[in-house]
């Protein structure tokens, strides 16, 4: 994620359970989307899955961004 400094990410991965869980969710959804993108054609079910995976990634990214803002304010 381009807004995330590596030092902040490393610290939060070690110390913040929700952040770590969200990063893992985002990564897993991104990997599955990557596998779907290799297909020349998606089934109806895969198209629905693609939409849901994009929503998962977006929700995770938004929450990650808010966690970073909270941590930055508290310091």
Secondary structure as a PSIPRED ss2 file (coil, helix, strand):
# PSIPRED VFORMAT (PSIPRED V4.0)

   1 X C   1.000  0.000  0.000
   2 X C   1.000  0.000  0.000
   3 X C   1.000  0.000  0.000
   4 X C   1.000  0.000  0.000
   5 X C   1.000  0.000  0.000
   6 X H   0.000  1.000  0.000
   7 X H   0.000  1.000  0.000
   8 X H   0.000  1.000  0.000
   9 X H   0.000  1.000  0.000
  10 X H   0.000  1.000  0.000
  11 X H   0.000  1.000  0.000
  12 X H   0.000  1.000  0.000
  13 X H   0.000  1.000  0.000
  14 X H   0.000  1.000  0.000
  15 X H   0.000  1.000  0.000
  16 X C   1.000  0.000  0.000
  17 X H   0.000  1.000  0.000
  18 X H   0.000  1.000  0.000
  19 X H   0.000  1.000  0.000
  20 X H   0.000  1.000  0.000
  21 X H   0.000  1.000  0.000
  22 X H   0.000  1.000  0.000
  23 X H   0.000  1.000  0.000
  24 X H   0.000  1.000  0.000
  25 X H   0.000  1.000  0.000
  26 X H   0.000  1.000  0.000
  27 X H   0.000  1.000  0.000
  28 X H   0.000  1.000  0.000
  29 X H   0.000  1.000  0.000
  30 X H   0.000  1.000  0.000
  31 X H   0.000  1.000  0.000
  32 X H   0.000  1.000  0.000
  33 X H   0.000  1.000  0.000
  34 X H   0.000  1.000  0.000
  35 X H   0.000  1.000  0.000
  36 X H   0.000  1.000  0.000
  37 X H   0.000  1.000  0.000
  38 X C   1.000  0.000  0.000
  39 X C   1.000  0.000  0.000
  40 X C   1.000  0.000  0.000
  41 X C   1.000  0.000  0.000
  42 X C   1.000  0.000  0.000
  43 X C   1.000  0.000  0.000
  44 X H   0.000  1.000  0.000
  45 X H   0.000  1.000  0.000
  46 X H   0.000  1.000  0.000
  47 X H   0.000  1.000  0.000
  48 X H   0.000  1.000  0.000
  49 X H   0.000  1.000  0.000
  50 X H   0.000  1.000  0.000
  51 X H   0.000  1.000  0.000
  52 X H   0.000  1.000  0.000
  53 X H   0.000  1.000  0.000
  54 X H   0.000  1.000  0.000
  55 X H   0.000  1.000  0.000
  56 X H   0.000  1.000  0.000
  57 X H   0.000  1.000  0.000
  58 X H   0.000  1.000  0.000
  59 X H   0.000  1.000  0.000
  60 X H   0.000  1.000  0.000
  61 X H   0.000  1.000  0.000
  62 X H   0.000  1.000  0.000
  63 X H   0.000  1.000  0.000
  64 X H   0.000  1.000  0.000
  65 X H   0.000  1.000  0.000
  66 X H   0.000  1.000  0.000
  67 X H   0.000  1.000  0.000
  68 X H   0.000  1.000  0.000
  69 X H   0.000  1.000  0.000
  70 X H   0.000  1.000  0.000
  71 X H   0.000  1.000  0.000
  72 X H   0.000  1.000  0.000
  73 X H   0.000  1.000  0.000
  74 X H   0.000  1.000  0.000
  75 X C   1.000  0.000  0.000
